[in-house]
Amino acid sequence: MFHIYLFFKSSTGPME
């Protein structure tokens, strides 16, 4: 369920 979190963050806004 880690990849899902990263994907969600990216969808919300690429604040890497």
Beta strands, then each sheet from edge to edge (+ up, - down):
end
